[in-house]
Amino acid sequence: MEVDIAFKDPTRLITWQVPFPKTTKCCRCGGKARLGFVAHEGFAKMPEKGDKFVCNVHKTTGKKGGLWLHDCCCVAVYFCVDCLEPTALYNQA
């Protein structure tokens, strides 16, 4: 698996759905969290035997207590301007 990480302008990174916002609400203190980087899961070349996406690490039941990703993902990591704790948003293919 290849993971591309965008640092210069994370909003330009192509995601599996809509672009990530430049800011979001901090999940710890409710303050403003600014986009730090985006990790895009995908393969730069044909996958080799044994290569996995995050969705292949665990099975999902689709129900509370057993939820997991169903497809490859992009994850945006934000850092809060008040408490500096990380917050993440993600989307799937």
N, CA, C and O atoms as a MOPAC input file, in Angstrom:
PM7 MOZYME 1SCF
protein

 N      0.84000 1    -1.17100 1     0.00000 1
 C      0.00000 1     0.00000 1     0.00000 1
 C      0.88600 1     1.23500 1     0.00000 1
 O      1.90100 1     1.28200 1     0.69500 1
 N      0.50200 1     2.22500 1    -0.77500 1
 C      1.18300 1     3.51300 1    -0.81600 1
 C      0.31200 1     4.53700 1    -0.09400 1
 O     -0.90900 1     4.52700 1    -0.25100 1
 N      0.91300 1     5.40300 1     0.67800 1
 C      0.18600 1     6.49900 1     1.31500 1
 C      0.84000 1     7.79300 1     0.87000 1
 O      2.01800 1     8.02400 1     1.14200 1
 N      0.07700 1     8.64100 1     0.18200 1
 C      0.56000 1     9.95200 1    -0.23900 1
 C      0.13800 1    10.96500 1     0.81200 1
 O     -1.02700 1    11.00600 1     1.21000 1
 N      1.07600 1    11.77900 1     1.25800 1
 C      0.77200 1    12.78600 1     2.27000 1
 C      1.04100 1    14.16400 1     1.67700 1
 O      2.12700 1    14.42200 1     1.15700 1
 N      0.04600 1    15.04900 1     1.75700 1
 C      0.18200 1    16.40100 1     1.22800 1
 C      0.46900 1    17.36000 1     2.37400 1
 O     -0.26900 1    17.39100 1     3.35900 1
 N      1.53000 1    18.13900 1     2.25300 1
 C      1.87400 1    19.12300 1     3.27400 1
 C      1.72600 1    20.55800 1     2.75900 1
 O      1.20500 1    21.41200 1     3.47800 1
 N      2.17200 1    20.84000 1     1.53200 1
 C      2.15700 1    22.21500 1     1.02500 1
 C      0.75800 1    22.79100 1     0.95700 1
 O      0.50600 1    23.86900 1     1.49500 1
 N     -0.14400 1    22.09800 1     0.31200 1
 C     -1.53100 1    22.56000 1     0.20400 1
 C     -2.43900 1    21.34000 1     0.26700 1
 O     -2.85300 1    20.82300 1    -0.77100 1
 N     -2.75600 1    20.87300 1     1.48000 1
 C     -3.56200 1    19.65400 1     1.63300 1
 C     -4.93100 1    19.73900 1     0.97800 1
 O     -5.52000 1    18.70900 1     0.65100 1
 N     -5.45400 1    20.95400 1     0.77900 1
 C     -6.78200 1    21.08200 1     0.17900 1
 C     -6.76100 1    20.72600 1    -1.30000 1
 O     -7.81200 1    20.46500 1    -1.88500 1
 N     -5.57200 1    20.71100 1    -1.91900 1
 C     -5.47700 1    20.36600 1    -3.33200 1
 C     -5.40300 1    18.85500 1    -3.54300 1
 O     -5.58900 1    18.38700 1    -4.66700 1
 N     -5.14100 1    18.09700 1    -2.50700 1
 C     -5.04800 1    16.65000 1    -2.63700 1
 C     -6.40100 1    16.08300 1    -3.03700 1
 O     -7.41900 1    16.40200 1    -2.42400 1
 N     -6.41000 1    15.26700 1    -4.03400 1
 C     -7.66200 1    14.63800 1    -4.46400 1
 C     -8.08000 1    13.62300 1    -3.41500 1
 O     -7.29200 1    12.76400 1    -3.01800 1
 N     -9.31500 1    13.72800 1    -2.97300 1
 C     -9.83900 1    12.80300 1    -1.98200 1
 C    -10.80400 1    11.85800 1    -2.68000 1
 O    -11.08200 1    12.00800 1    -3.86900 1
 N    -11.30600 1    10.89300 1    -1.94300 1
 C    -12.26100 1     9.95400 1    -2.51200 1
 C    -13.64600 1    10.58100 1    -2.64000 1
 O    -14.50100 1    10.05100 1    -3.35000 1
 N    -13.87400 1    11.69200 1    -1.96800 1
 C    -15.16300 1    12.37400 1    -2.05400 1
 C    -14.91100 1    13.86600 1    -2.21300 1
 O    -14.13700 1    14.25700 1    -3.08600 1
 N    -15.52600 1    14.70100 1    -1.41200 1
 C    -15.33700 1    16.15200 1    -1.51900 1
 C    -14.04700 1    16.55900 1    -0.80800 1
 O    -13.59100 1    15.84700 1     0.08700 1
 N    -13.44500 1    17.70400 1    -1.19300 1
 C    -12.23400 1    18.16800 1    -0.50900 1
 C    -12.50300 1    18.42200 1     0.97600 1
 O    -13.62000 1    18.76100 1     1.36800 1
 N    -11.47200 1    18.25400 1     1.78400 1
 C    -11.59100 1    18.49900 1     3.21600 1
 C    -11.61600 1    20.00800 1     3.47700 1
 O    -10.98000 1    20.77200 1     2.75000 1
 N    -12.35000 1    20.44300 1     4.51700 1
 C    -12.35000 1    21.87300 1     4.85700 1
 C    -11.00600 1    22.28300 1     5.45800 1
 O    -10.26500 1    21.43900 1     5.96300 1
 N    -10.69500 1    23.57600 1     5.40400 1
 C     -9.42700 1    24.07500 1     5.95900 1
 C     -9.44400 1    24.07100 1     7.48300 1
 O     -8.39000 1    23.99000 1     8.11200 1
 N    -10.62700 1    24.15800 1     8.08000 1
 C    -10.75300 1    24.09700 1     9.54100 1
 C    -11.94000 1    23.21000 1     9.90900 1
 O    -12.83700 1    22.98200 1     9.09700 1
 N    -11.92800 1    22.71300 1    11.14800 1
 C    -13.03700 1    21.93400 1    11.68200 1
 C    -13.06200 1    22.13300 1    13.19700 1
 O    -12.12000 1    22.67900 1    13.77100 1
 N    -14.11500 1    21.70000 1    13.82500 1
 C    -14.25300 1    21.81300 1    15.27600 1
 C    -13.37300 1    20.76000 1    15.95400 1
 O    -13.40200 1    19.58600 1    15.58400 1
 N    -12.60200 1    21.18600 1    16.93800 1
 C    -11.75300 1    20.26900 1    17.70100 1
 C    -12.63700 1    19.26100 1    18.43500 1
 O    -13.61900 1    19.64000 1    19.07200 1
 N    -12.29300 1    18.00100 1    18.34700 1
 C    -13.09300 1    16.95300 1    18.99800 1
 C    -12.82000 1    16.87100 1    20.49800 1
 O    -13.54000 1    16.17300 1    21.21200 1
 N    -11.79700 1    17.57000 1    20.98900 1
 C    -11.46900 1    17.53900 1    22.41300 1
 C    -12.07900 1    18.72600 1    23.16800 1
 O    -12.78400 1    18.54500 1    24.16100 1
 N    -11.79400 1    19.96200 1    22.67800 1
 C    -12.21000 1    21.14700 1    23.42900 1
 C    -13.25100 1    21.99600 1    22.70700 1
 O    -13.77900 1    22.94400 1    23.28900 1
 N    -13.55500 1    21.67400 1    21.45900 1
 C    -14.53400 1    22.43600 1    20.69800 1
 C    -13.97000 1    23.66800 1    20.01700 1
 O    -14.70800 1    24.40600 1    19.36400 1
 N    -12.66600 1    23.90100 1    20.15800 1
 C    -12.02000 1    25.05300 1    19.52200 1
 C    -11.86800 1    24.84800 1    18.01700 1
 O    -12.38500 1    23.88500 1    17.45000 1
 N    -11.15500 1    25.76400 1    17.39000 1
 C    -10.91600 1    25.69200 1    15.95200 1
 C     -9.65600 1    24.87200 1    15.67800 1
 O     -8.58700 1    25.16200 1    16.21500 1
 N     -9.79400 1    23.85800 1    14.84700 1
 C     -8.65700 1    23.02500 1    14.46200 1
 C     -8.34200 1    23.28800 1    12.99100 1
 O     -9.23300 1    23.28200 1    12.14100 1
 N     -7.05400 1    23.51900 1    12.70500 1
 C     -6.61800 1    23.81100 1    11.33200 1
 C     -6.00300 1    22.57100 1    10.68500 1
 O     -5.33800 1    21.76800 1    11.33900 1
 N     -6.24200 1    22.44200 1     9.39800 1
 C     -5.75600 1    21.30600 1     8.62700 1
 C     -4.23600 1    21.26700 1     8.62500 1
 O     -3.58100 1    22.25200 1     8.28400 1
 N     -3.67700 1    20.11700 1     9.00900 1
 C     -2.23000 1    19.92800 1     9.03400 1
 C     -1.74500 1    19.13900 1     7.83800 1
 O     -0.82600 1    19.56800 1     7.14000 1
 N     -2.35900 1    17.97900 1     7.59200 1
 C     -1.98400 1    17.15300 1     6.45300 1
 C     -3.09500 1    16.17100 1     6.11700 1
 O     -4.00200 1    15.93400 1     6.91400 1
 N     -3.00300 1    15.60600 1     4.91900 1
 C     -3.96100 1    14.60400 1     4.44800 1
 C     -3.18600 1    13.38600 1     3.99300 1
 O     -2.22600 1    13.51100 1     3.23300 1
 N     -3.58600 1    12.21000 1     4.44800 1
 C     -3.00500 1    10.94800 1     3.98900 1
 C     -4.02200 1    10.28100 1     3.07900 1
 O     -5.17400 1    10.07300 1     3.46000 1
 N     -3.57900 1     9.94600 1     1.85900 1
 C     -4.45300 1     9.36200 1     0.84100 1
 C     -4.01900 1     7.92000 1     0.62100 1
 O     -2.89900 1     7.66300 1     0.17900 1
 N     -4.89800 1     6.99300 1     0.92600 1
 C     -4.57700 1     5.57800 1     0.79200 1
 C     -4.85800 1     5.12300 1    -0.63400 1
 O     -5.93900 1     5.36400 1    -1.17300 1
 N     -3.88500 1     4.47000 1    -1.23300 1
 C     -4.06100 1     3.95800 1    -2.58200 1
 C     -2.79500 1     3.26400 1    -3.03500 1
 O     -1.80800 1     3.21800 1    -2.30100 1
 N     -2.82100 1     2.73200 1    -4.22200 1
 C     -1.66100 1     2.03500 1    -4.76700 1
 C     -1.08700 1     2.82300 1    -5.92500 1
 O     -1.81300 1     3.17500 1    -6.85500 1
 N      0.21700 1     3.11000 1    -5.88500 1
 C      0.88500 1     3.78900 1    -6.98900 1
 C      1.14500 1     2.80300 1    -8.12700 1
 O      1.29100 1     3.19900 1    -9.28300 1
 N      1.20000 1     1.52800 1    -7.79100 1
 C      1.39300 1     0.46400 1    -8.78600 1
 C      0.42600 1    -0.66600 1    -8.45000 1
 O     -0.25500 1    -0.62300 1    -7.42500 1
 N      0.37000 1    -1.64200 1    -9.28500 1
 C     -0.52100 1    -2.77800 1    -9.03800 1
 C     -0.19100 1    -3.41600 1    -7.69600 1
 O      0.97800 1    -3.65300 1    -7.39100 1
 N     -1.21200 1    -3.69600 1    -6.89400 1
 C     -0.94700 1    -4.30900 1    -5.58200 1
 C     -0.29300 1    -5.67600 1    -5.72100 1
 O     -0.57900 1    -6.43300 1    -6.64800 1
 N      0.58200 1    -5.96600 1    -4.78600 1
 C      1.20500 1    -7.28600 1    -4.73500 1
 C      0.45100 1    -8.14900 1    -3.74300 1
 O     -0.29600 1    -7.63600 1    -2.90900 1
 N      0.64000 1    -9.44800 1    -3.82900 1
 C     -0.02600 1   -10.34900 1    -2.90900 1
 C      0.31600 1    -9.95900 1    -1.47100 1
 O      1.48600 1    -9.76700 1    -1.14200 1
 N     -0.68600 1    -9.84200 1    -0.62800 1
 C     -0.48200 1    -9.47900 1     0.75900 1
 C     -0.68600 1    -8.00300 1     1.04600 1
 O     -0.85300 1    -7.61700 1     2.20300 1
 N     -0.67600 1    -7.15700 1    -0.00800 1
 C     -0.93900 1    -5.72800 1     0.19900 1
 C     -2.37800 1    -5.55700 1     0.65800 1
 O     -3.27800 1    -6.24100 1     0.17100 1
 N     -2.59100 1    -4.64500 1     1.59300 1
 C     -3.92400 1    -4.44200 1     2.13900 1
 C     -4.24600 1    -2.96800 1     2.26100 1
 O     -3.35900 1    -2.13000 1     2.42000 1
 N     -5.52500 1    -2.67000 1     2.18500 1
 C     -6.02600 1    -1.35600 1     2.55100 1
 C     -6.40100 1    -1.43000 1     4.02900 1
 O     -6.51200 1    -2.51800 1     4.59200 1
 N     -6.59600 1    -0.27300 1     4.65000 1
 C     -7.01200 1    -0.23500 1     6.05500 1
 C     -8.30700 1    -1.02800 1     6.23900 1
 O     -8.49100 1    -1.68200 1     7.26500 1
 N     -9.20000 1    -0.97400 1     5.25500 1
 C    -10.47700 1    -1.68400 1     5.37400 1
 C    -10.30000 1    -3.19800 1     5.49200 1
 O    -11.20100 1    -3.89000 1     5.96400 1
 N     -9.14700 1    -3.71500 1     5.06600 1
 C     -8.89400 1    -5.14800 1     5.14400 1
 C     -8.29600 1    -5.60200 1     6.47300 1
 O     -8.13100 1    -6.79900 1     6.70400 1
 N     -7.97000 1    -4.64500 1     7.34900 1
 C     -7.33400 1    -4.97200 1     8.62200 1
 C     -8.33200 1    -5.61600 1     9.58800 1
 O     -7.97300 1    -6.53400 1    10.32600 1
 N     -9.57500 1    -5.14600 1     9.58700 1
 C    -10.62600 1    -5.69300 1    10.44400 1
 C    -11.90000 1    -5.85700 1     9.62700 1
 O    -12.08900 1    -5.17600 1     8.61900 1
 N    -12.75600 1    -6.74400 1    10.05400 1
 C    -14.05700 1    -6.91100 1     9.40800 1
 C    -15.05200 1    -5.95400 1    10.04400 1
 O    -14.94500 1    -5.63000 1    11.22600 1
 N    -16.02300 1    -5.50200 1     9.25000 1
 C    -17.07600 1    -4.65700 1     9.77900 1
 C    -18.38000 1    -5.44500 1     9.87200 1
 O    -18.70300 1    -6.24700 1     8.99600 1
 N    -19.11300 1    -5.19900 1    10.94200 1
 C    -20.43400 1    -5.81300 1    11.06900 1
 C    -21.50000 1    -4.85900 1    10.56800 1
 O    -22.63500 1    -5.26000 1    10.30900 1
 N    -21.12500 1    -3.57800 1    10.43300 1
 C    -22.09600 1    -2.56800 1    10.04300 1
 C    -22.97000 1    -2.12700 1    11.20200 1
 O    -23.92400 1    -1.37100 1    11.02000 1
 N    -22.64100 1    -2.60600 1    12.40100 1
 C    -23.43100 1    -2.28300 1    13.59300 1
 C    -22.51900 1    -1.75600 1    14.69400 1
 O    -21.31900 1    -2.03300 1    14.69900 1
 N    -23.08500 1    -1.00000 1    15.62200 1
 C    -22.33700 1    -0.44500 1    16.74700 1
 C    -21.52800 1    -1.54300 1    17.44300 1
 O    -22.03800 1    -2.63500 1    17.69500 1
 N    -20.28700 1    -1.24900 1    17.74400 1
 C    -19.40200 1    -2.21500 1    18.38000 1
 C    -18.60400 1    -3.03700 1    17.38400 1
 O    -17.67300 1    -3.74600 1    17.76700 1
 N    -18.95900 1    -2.94800 1    16.10600 1
 C    -18.24000 1    -3.70000 1    15.08700 1
 C    -18.03200 1    -2.89800 1    13.81400 1
 O    -17.80900 1    -3.46400 1    12.74400 1
 N    -18.10700 1    -1.56000 1    13.93400 1
 C    -17.94400 1    -0.71300 1    12.75200 1
 C    -16.48500 1    -0.63700 1    12.32900 1
 O    -15.58500 1    -0.59200 1    13.16700 1
 N    -16.26300 1    -0.62400 1    11.01700 1
 C    -14.94000 1    -0.44400 1    10.43900 1
 C    -15.12200 1     0.06400 1     9.02600 1
 O    -16.21900 1    -0.00200 1     8.47000 1
 N    -14.05500 1     0.56700 1     8.44900 1
 C    -14.10500 1     1.07600 1     7.07900 1
 C    -14.50000 1    -0.02200 1     6.10000 1
 O    -14.19300 1    -1.19500 1     6.31200 1
 N    -15.18700 1     0.37100 1     5.02000 1
 C    -15.60000 1    -0.60600 1     4.01900 1
 C    -14.80600 1    -0.47300 1     2.71600 1
 O    -14.95100 1    -1.30600 1     1.82100 1
 N    -13.96300 1     0.56900 1     2.59700 1
 C    -13.21900 1     0.80900 1     1.37000 1
 C    -11.96200 1     1.60600 1     1.70800 1
 O    -11.78600 1     2.02600 1     2.85200 1
 N    -11.07900 1     1.82100 1     0.71500 1
 C     -9.87200 1     2.60300 1     0.97500 1
 C    -10.25800 1     4.02300 1     1.38300 1
 O    -11.35700 1     4.48400 1     1.07400 1
 N     -9.35900 1     4.71300 1     2.07400 1
 C     -9.74500 1     5.97600 1     2.70400 1
 C     -8.70400 1     7.07200 1     2.52000 1
 O     -7.55900 1     6.82500 1     2.14300 1
 N     -9.14900 1     8.29200 1     2.80200 1
 C     -8.30500 1     9.47900 1     2.94800 1
 C     -8.57700 1    10.00300 1     4.33900 1
 O     -9.72500 1    10.03600 1     4.78200 1
 N     -7.51800 1    10.41900 1     5.03800 1
 C     -7.67400 1    10.93900 1     6.39200 1
 C     -7.01200 1    12.31100 1     6.47100 1
 O     -5.84600 1    12.47100 1     6.11200 1
 N     -7.76800 1    13.29500 1     6.94200 1
 C     -7.25000 1    14.64200 1     7.15800 1
 C     -7.01700 1    14.81500 1     8.65600 1
 O     -7.90000 1    14.53200 1     9.46500 1
 N     -5.82400 1    15.28100 1     9.01800 1
 C     -5.48100 1    15.49700 1    10.42300 1
 C     -5.39700 1    16.99900 1    10.67400 1
 O     -4.72200 1    17.73600 1     9.95600 1
 N     -6.09700 1    17.42100 1    11.70600 1
 C     -6.18600 1    18.82800 1    12.09300 1
 C     -5.56200 1    19.00300 1    13.47700 1
 O     -5.55500 1    18.07100 1    14.28100 1
 N     -5.03300 1    20.21400 1    13.75500 1
 C     -4.48200 1    20.51700 1    15.06500 1
 C     -5.18400 1    21.75600 1    15.61300 1
 O     -5.31500 1    22.76600 1    14.92200 1
 N     -5.63000 1    21.66500 1    16.85500 1
 C     -6.40500 1    22.72200 1    17.49500 1
 C     -5.52000 1    23.91200 1    17.86500 1
 O     -4.41200 1    23.73700 1    18.37200 1
 N     -6.01900 1    25.12000 1    17.60900 1
 C     -5.26500 1    26.32900 1    17.93800 1
 C     -5.33100 1    26.64000 1    19.43000 1
 O     -4.55800 1    27.46800 1    19.91200 1
 N     -6.23500 1    26.00100 1    20.17500 1
 C     -6.36700 1    26.24300 1    21.61400 1
 C     -5.65700 1    25.19500 1    22.46700 1
 O     -4.95400 1    25.54200 1    23.41600 1
 N     -5.83600 1    23.91200 1    22.13500 1
 C     -5.25500 1    22.84600 1    22.96400 1
 C     -4.19200 1    22.02200 1    22.23200 1
 O     -3.52100 1    21.19400 1    22.84800 1
 N     -4.03700 1    22.24100 1    20.93200 1
 C     -3.07000 1    21.55200 1    20.06500 1
 C     -3.29800 1    20.04200 1    19.95100 1
 O     -2.41800 1    19.32000 1    19.48400 1
 N     -4.44800 1    19.57100 1    20.36600 1
 C     -4.76700 1    18.15200 1    20.21300 1
 C     -5.20700 1    17.88400 1    18.77300 1
 O     -5.76500 1    18.76900 1    18.12500 1
 N     -4.96000 1    16.66300 1    18.26400 1
 C     -5.36100 1    16.34400 1    16.89500 1
 C     -6.83700 1    15.95000 1    16.79400 1
 O     -7.41000 1    15.36400 1    17.71300 1
 N     -7.41600 1    16.28100 1    15.67500 1
 C     -8.76300 1    15.87000 1    15.29100 1
 C     -8.64200 1    15.33000 1    13.87400 1
 O     -7.85500 1    15.86100 1    13.09000 1
 N     -9.37700 1    14.31800 1    13.52700 1
 C     -9.28900 1    13.75300 1    12.17200 1
 C    -10.67000 1    13.65500 1    11.53100 1
 O    -11.66900 1    13.38200 1    12.19600 1
 N    -10.69300 1    13.88400 1    10.23000 1
 C    -11.86500 1    13.63000 1     9.38800 1
 C    -11.41100 1    12.63300 1     8.32600 1
 O    -10.23000 1    12.58600 1     7.98200 1
 N    -12.33200 1    11.84900 1     7.81400 1
 C    -11.94300 1    10.89200 1     6.76800 1
 C    -13.08600 1    10.72600 1     5.77600 1
 O    -14.22200 1    11.11800 1     6.04100 1
 N    -12.76400 1    10.14000 1     4.63800 1
 C    -13.77900 1     9.70300 1     3.68500 1
 C    -13.28900 1     8.43200 1     3.00900 1
 O    -12.11600 1     8.07100 1     3.10300 1
 N    -14.20100 1     7.76700 1     2.33100 1
 C    -13.88000 1     6.48100 1     1.70600 1
 C    -14.22900 1     6.50900 1     0.23100 1
 O    -15.04000 1     7.31700 1    -0.22100 1
 N    -13.59600 1     5.60600 1    -0.51100 1
 C    -13.85500 1     5.51000 1    -1.94600 1
 C    -15.25300 1     5.00300 1    -2.19400 1
 O    -15.66000 1     4.85400 1    -3.34600 1

